[in-house]
């Protein structure tokens, strides 16, 4: 994205999330055709719900995803959309994945990412009273 801010009718925002999640039992399955199809599924779902994918990287036994999101979507909603749909489709298209009780673990990692550091925000807010 060339512009740091996204404009909607009611907000200007820059909300980014770094997600990481793993297949059940940390199985090394996110490669080859499964990785290619997973990427397609996530990219298509992101377009459908209005989330921008900045970076996607599957590393065999886990994946990293950096997205930009509207302020109306909490992180758990985004992950739920990606994990739920991809599990359903991948398990139908790749029967070998049915050997695992579920495709994904229940957990995930999430960190918010922005252009301004936490310290800068604190200083800015503290200095507002002096203006």
Rosetta constraint file for C-alpha pairs under 8 A:
AtomPair CA 1 CA 54 HARMONIC 7.74 0.50
AtomPair CA 4 CA 14 HARMONIC 6.44 0.50
AtomPair CA 5 CA 12 HARMONIC 6.30 0.50
AtomPair CA 5 CA 13 HARMONIC 5.42 0.50
AtomPair CA 5 CA 14 HARMONIC 5.10 0.50
AtomPair CA 6 CA 12 HARMONIC 5.63 0.50
AtomPair CA 6 CA 13 HARMONIC 5.34 0.50
AtomPair CA 6 CA 14 HARMONIC 6.21 0.50
AtomPair CA 7 CA 11 HARMONIC 6.09 0.50
AtomPair CA 7 CA 12 HARMONIC 4.62 0.50
AtomPair CA 7 CA 13 HARMONIC 6.67 0.50
AtomPair CA 8 CA 12 HARMONIC 6.31 0.50
AtomPair CA 13 CA 70 HARMONIC 7.46 0.50
AtomPair CA 13 CA 71 HARMONIC 7.21 0.50
AtomPair CA 14 CA 68 HARMONIC 7.19 0.50
AtomPair CA 14 CA 69 HARMONIC 7.83 0.50
AtomPair CA 14 CA 114 HARMONIC 6.79 0.50
AtomPair CA 15 CA 68 HARMONIC 5.53 0.50
AtomPair CA 15 CA 69 HARMONIC 5.61 0.50
AtomPair CA 15 CA 70 HARMONIC 6.90 0.50
AtomPair CA 15 CA 71 HARMONIC 6.93 0.50
AtomPair CA 15 CA 112 HARMONIC 7.31 0.50
AtomPair CA 15 CA 113 HARMONIC 6.91 0.50
AtomPair CA 15 CA 114 HARMONIC 6.53 0.50
AtomPair CA 16 CA 66 HARMONIC 6.92 0.50
AtomPair CA 16 CA 67 HARMONIC 5.50 0.50
AtomPair CA 16 CA 68 HARMONIC 4.34 0.50
AtomPair CA 16 CA 69 HARMONIC 6.19 0.50
AtomPair CA 16 CA 112 HARMONIC 5.71 0.50
AtomPair CA 16 CA 113 HARMONIC 4.83 0.50
AtomPair CA 16 CA 114 HARMONIC 6.15 0.50
AtomPair CA 17 CA 65 HARMONIC 7.93 0.50
AtomPair CA 17 CA 66 HARMONIC 5.62 0.50
AtomPair CA 17 CA 67 HARMONIC 5.41 0.50
AtomPair CA 17 CA 68 HARMONIC 6.51 0.50
AtomPair CA 17 CA 69 HARMONIC 7.69 0.50
AtomPair CA 17 CA 75 HARMONIC 7.43 0.50
AtomPair CA 17 CA 110 HARMONIC 6.44 0.50
AtomPair CA 17 CA 111 HARMONIC 5.61 0.50
AtomPair CA 17 CA 112 HARMONIC 4.56 0.50
AtomPair CA 17 CA 113 HARMONIC 5.52 0.50
AtomPair CA 18 CA 64 HARMONIC 7.06 0.50
AtomPair CA 18 CA 65 HARMONIC 5.71 0.50
AtomPair CA 18 CA 66 HARMONIC 4.45 0.50
AtomPair CA 18 CA 67 HARMONIC 6.66 0.50
AtomPair CA 18 CA 109 HARMONIC 7.75 0.50
AtomPair CA 18 CA 110 HARMONIC 5.56 0.50
AtomPair CA 18 CA 111 HARMONIC 5.24 0.50
AtomPair CA 18 CA 112 HARMONIC 6.40 0.50
AtomPair CA 18 CA 113 HARMONIC 6.83 0.50
AtomPair CA 19 CA 64 HARMONIC 5.73 0.50
AtomPair CA 19 CA 65 HARMONIC 5.06 0.50
AtomPair CA 19 CA 66 HARMONIC 6.29 0.50
AtomPair CA 19 CA 79 HARMONIC 7.88 0.50
AtomPair CA 19 CA 108 HARMONIC 6.90 0.50
AtomPair CA 19 CA 109 HARMONIC 5.39 0.50
AtomPair CA 19 CA 110 HARMONIC 4.66 0.50
AtomPair CA 19 CA 111 HARMONIC 6.81 0.50
AtomPair CA 20 CA 62 HARMONIC 6.89 0.50
AtomPair CA 20 CA 63 HARMONIC 5.51 0.50
AtomPair CA 20 CA 64 HARMONIC 4.68 0.50
AtomPair CA 20 CA 65 HARMONIC 6.39 0.50
AtomPair CA 20 CA 108 HARMONIC 5.70 0.50
AtomPair CA 20 CA 109 HARMONIC 4.95 0.50
AtomPair CA 20 CA 110 HARMONIC 6.73 0.50
AtomPair CA 21 CA 62 HARMONIC 5.65 0.50
AtomPair CA 21 CA 63 HARMONIC 5.78 0.50
AtomPair CA 21 CA 64 HARMONIC 7.18 0.50
AtomPair CA 21 CA 104 HARMONIC 7.54 0.50
AtomPair CA 21 CA 105 HARMONIC 7.34 0.50
AtomPair CA 21 CA 107 HARMONIC 6.86 0.50
AtomPair CA 21 CA 108 HARMONIC 4.64 0.50
AtomPair CA 21 CA 109 HARMONIC 6.40 0.50
AtomPair CA 22 CA 26 HARMONIC 5.69 0.50
AtomPair CA 22 CA 27 HARMONIC 7.96 0.50
AtomPair CA 22 CA 61 HARMONIC 5.99 0.50
AtomPair CA 22 CA 62 HARMONIC 4.22 0.50
AtomPair CA 22 CA 63 HARMONIC 6.50 0.50
AtomPair CA 22 CA 104 HARMONIC 5.98 0.50
AtomPair CA 22 CA 105 HARMONIC 6.06 0.50
AtomPair CA 22 CA 108 HARMONIC 7.49 0.50
AtomPair CA 23 CA 27 HARMONIC 5.81 0.50
AtomPair CA 23 CA 28 HARMONIC 7.82 0.50
AtomPair CA 23 CA 29 HARMONIC 7.62 0.50
AtomPair CA 23 CA 61 HARMONIC 6.40 0.50
AtomPair CA 23 CA 62 HARMONIC 6.54 0.50
AtomPair CA 23 CA 103 HARMONIC 5.46 0.50
AtomPair CA 23 CA 104 HARMONIC 4.22 0.50
AtomPair CA 23 CA 105 HARMONIC 5.71 0.50
AtomPair CA 24 CA 100 HARMONIC 7.04 0.50
AtomPair CA 24 CA 101 HARMONIC 7.77 0.50
AtomPair CA 24 CA 102 HARMONIC 6.38 0.50
AtomPair CA 24 CA 103 HARMONIC 5.61 0.50
AtomPair CA 24 CA 104 HARMONIC 4.79 0.50
AtomPair CA 24 CA 105 HARMONIC 4.64 0.50
AtomPair CA 25 CA 105 HARMONIC 7.45 0.50
AtomPair CA 26 CA 61 HARMONIC 5.28 0.50
AtomPair CA 26 CA 62 HARMONIC 7.12 0.50
AtomPair CA 27 CA 60 HARMONIC 7.72 0.50
AtomPair CA 27 CA 61 HARMONIC 5.41 0.50
AtomPair CA 28 CA 60 HARMONIC 4.62 0.50
AtomPair CA 28 CA 61 HARMONIC 4.20 0.50
AtomPair CA 28 CA 62 HARMONIC 7.85 0.50
AtomPair CA 29 CA 34 HARMONIC 7.24 0.50
AtomPair CA 29 CA 60 HARMONIC 5.49 0.50
AtomPair CA 29 CA 61 HARMONIC 6.23 0.50
AtomPair CA 30 CA 34 HARMONIC 5.84 0.50
AtomPair CA 30 CA 35 HARMONIC 4.87 0.50
AtomPair CA 30 CA 58 HARMONIC 6.06 0.50
AtomPair CA 30 CA 59 HARMONIC 6.53 0.50
AtomPair CA 30 CA 60 HARMONIC 4.24 0.50
AtomPair CA 30 CA 61 HARMONIC 6.12 0.50
AtomPair CA 30 CA 62 HARMONIC 7.15 0.50
AtomPair CA 30 CA 63 HARMONIC 7.89 0.50
AtomPair CA 31 CA 35 HARMONIC 4.54 0.50
AtomPair CA 31 CA 36 HARMONIC 7.49 0.50
AtomPair CA 31 CA 58 HARMONIC 7.19 0.50
AtomPair CA 31 CA 59 HARMONIC 7.31 0.50
AtomPair CA 31 CA 60 HARMONIC 5.40 0.50
AtomPair CA 32 CA 36 HARMONIC 6.44 0.50
AtomPair CA 33 CA 37 HARMONIC 6.07 0.50
AtomPair CA 34 CA 38 HARMONIC 5.94 0.50
AtomPair CA 34 CA 90 HARMONIC 7.31 0.50
AtomPair CA 34 CA 94 HARMONIC 7.71 0.50
AtomPair CA 35 CA 39 HARMONIC 6.18 0.50
AtomPair CA 35 CA 58 HARMONIC 6.61 0.50
AtomPair CA 36 CA 40 HARMONIC 6.46 0.50
AtomPair CA 37 CA 41 HARMONIC 6.21 0.50
AtomPair CA 37 CA 90 HARMONIC 7.62 0.50
AtomPair CA 38 CA 42 HARMONIC 6.18 0.50
AtomPair CA 38 CA 86 HARMONIC 6.41 0.50
AtomPair CA 38 CA 90 HARMONIC 7.32 0.50
AtomPair CA 39 CA 43 HARMONIC 6.01 0.50
AtomPair CA 39 CA 56 HARMONIC 7.53 0.50
AtomPair CA 40 CA 44 HARMONIC 6.07 0.50
AtomPair CA 41 CA 45 HARMONIC 6.10 0.50
AtomPair CA 41 CA 82 HARMONIC 7.93 0.50
AtomPair CA 41 CA 85 HARMONIC 7.67 0.50
AtomPair CA 41 CA 86 HARMONIC 6.16 0.50
AtomPair CA 42 CA 46 HARMONIC 5.96 0.50
AtomPair CA 42 CA 82 HARMONIC 5.88 0.50
AtomPair CA 42 CA 86 HARMONIC 7.12 0.50
AtomPair CA 43 CA 47 HARMONIC 6.38 0.50
AtomPair CA 43 CA 53 HARMONIC 7.04 0.50
AtomPair CA 44 CA 48 HARMONIC 6.28 0.50
AtomPair CA 45 CA 49 HARMONIC 6.29 0.50
AtomPair CA 45 CA 81 HARMONIC 7.51 0.50
AtomPair CA 45 CA 82 HARMONIC 6.89 0.50
AtomPair CA 46 CA 50 HARMONIC 5.89 0.50
AtomPair CA 46 CA 51 HARMONIC 4.78 0.50
AtomPair CA 46 CA 52 HARMONIC 6.26 0.50
AtomPair CA 46 CA 53 HARMONIC 6.97 0.50
AtomPair CA 46 CA 82 HARMONIC 7.98 0.50
AtomPair CA 47 CA 51 HARMONIC 6.09 0.50
AtomPair CA 47 CA 52 HARMONIC 7.02 0.50
AtomPair CA 50 CA 69 HARMONIC 7.36 0.50
AtomPair CA 50 CA 70 HARMONIC 7.43 0.50
AtomPair CA 51 CA 67 HARMONIC 6.69 0.50
AtomPair CA 51 CA 68 HARMONIC 5.95 0.50
AtomPair CA 51 CA 69 HARMONIC 4.94 0.50
AtomPair CA 51 CA 70 HARMONIC 6.93 0.50
AtomPair CA 52 CA 67 HARMONIC 5.50 0.50
AtomPair CA 52 CA 68 HARMONIC 5.07 0.50
AtomPair CA 52 CA 69 HARMONIC 6.54 0.50
AtomPair CA 53 CA 65 HARMONIC 7.40 0.50
AtomPair CA 53 CA 66 HARMONIC 6.19 0.50
AtomPair CA 53 CA 67 HARMONIC 4.50 0.50
AtomPair CA 53 CA 68 HARMONIC 6.47 0.50
AtomPair CA 54 CA 65 HARMONIC 7.77 0.50
AtomPair CA 54 CA 66 HARMONIC 5.44 0.50
AtomPair CA 54 CA 67 HARMONIC 5.35 0.50
AtomPair CA 54 CA 68 HARMONIC 6.96 0.50
AtomPair CA 55 CA 64 HARMONIC 7.81 0.50
AtomPair CA 55 CA 65 HARMONIC 5.79 0.50
AtomPair CA 55 CA 66 HARMONIC 5.07 0.50
AtomPair CA 55 CA 67 HARMONIC 7.06 0.50
AtomPair CA 56 CA 63 HARMONIC 7.49 0.50
AtomPair CA 56 CA 64 HARMONIC 5.87 0.50
AtomPair CA 56 CA 65 HARMONIC 4.67 0.50
AtomPair CA 56 CA 66 HARMONIC 6.52 0.50
AtomPair CA 57 CA 63 HARMONIC 5.66 0.50
AtomPair CA 57 CA 64 HARMONIC 5.20 0.50
AtomPair CA 57 CA 65 HARMONIC 6.54 0.50
AtomPair CA 58 CA 62 HARMONIC 6.09 0.50
AtomPair CA 58 CA 63 HARMONIC 4.17 0.50
AtomPair CA 58 CA 64 HARMONIC 6.32 0.50
AtomPair CA 59 CA 63 HARMONIC 5.70 0.50
AtomPair CA 59 CA 64 HARMONIC 7.99 0.50
AtomPair CA 69 CA 73 HARMONIC 6.79 0.50
AtomPair CA 73 CA 77 HARMONIC 6.32 0.50
AtomPair CA 73 CA 78 HARMONIC 6.85 0.50
AtomPair CA 74 CA 78 HARMONIC 6.85 0.50
AtomPair CA 75 CA 79 HARMONIC 6.37 0.50
AtomPair CA 75 CA 110 HARMONIC 7.45 0.50
AtomPair CA 76 CA 80 HARMONIC 5.94 0.50
AtomPair CA 77 CA 81 HARMONIC 6.17 0.50
AtomPair CA 78 CA 82 HARMONIC 6.40 0.50
AtomPair CA 79 CA 83 HARMONIC 5.88 0.50
AtomPair CA 80 CA 84 HARMONIC 5.65 0.50
AtomPair CA 81 CA 85 HARMONIC 6.14 0.50
AtomPair CA 82 CA 86 HARMONIC 5.95 0.50
AtomPair CA 83 CA 87 HARMONIC 5.91 0.50
AtomPair CA 83 CA 104 HARMONIC 7.00 0.50
AtomPair CA 84 CA 88 HARMONIC 6.32 0.50
AtomPair CA 85 CA 89 HARMONIC 6.22 0.50
AtomPair CA 86 CA 90 HARMONIC 5.75 0.50
AtomPair CA 87 CA 91 HARMONIC 5.91 0.50
AtomPair CA 87 CA 102 HARMONIC 7.69 0.50
AtomPair CA 87 CA 103 HARMONIC 5.62 0.50
AtomPair CA 87 CA 104 HARMONIC 7.16 0.50
AtomPair CA 88 CA 92 HARMONIC 6.47 0.50
AtomPair CA 89 CA 93 HARMONIC 6.20 0.50
AtomPair CA 90 CA 94 HARMONIC 5.70 0.50
AtomPair CA 90 CA 97 HARMONIC 7.53 0.50
AtomPair CA 91 CA 95 HARMONIC 5.95 0.50
AtomPair CA 91 CA 96 HARMONIC 7.74 0.50
AtomPair CA 91 CA 97 HARMONIC 5.41 0.50
AtomPair CA 91 CA 98 HARMONIC 5.93 0.50
AtomPair CA 91 CA 103 HARMONIC 7.51 0.50
AtomPair CA 94 CA 98 HARMONIC 7.80 0.50
AtomPair CA 95 CA 99 HARMONIC 7.94 0.50
AtomPair CA 97 CA 103 HARMONIC 7.00 0.50
AtomPair CA 98 CA 102 HARMONIC 7.67 0.50
AtomPair CA 116 CA 120 HARMONIC 6.42 0.50
AtomPair CA 116 CA 121 HARMONIC 6.96 0.50
AtomPair CA 117 CA 121 HARMONIC 6.50 0.50
AtomPair CA 118 CA 122 HARMONIC 6.33 0.50
AtomPair CA 119 CA 123 HARMONIC 6.22 0.50
AtomPair CA 120 CA 124 HARMONIC 6.08 0.50
AtomPair CA 121 CA 125 HARMONIC 6.20 0.50
AtomPair CA 122 CA 126 HARMONIC 6.13 0.50
AtomPair CA 123 CA 127 HARMONIC 6.07 0.50
AtomPair CA 124 CA 128 HARMONIC 6.43 0.50
AtomPair CA 125 CA 129 HARMONIC 7.88 0.50
AtomPair CA 127 CA 131 HARMONIC 7.12 0.50
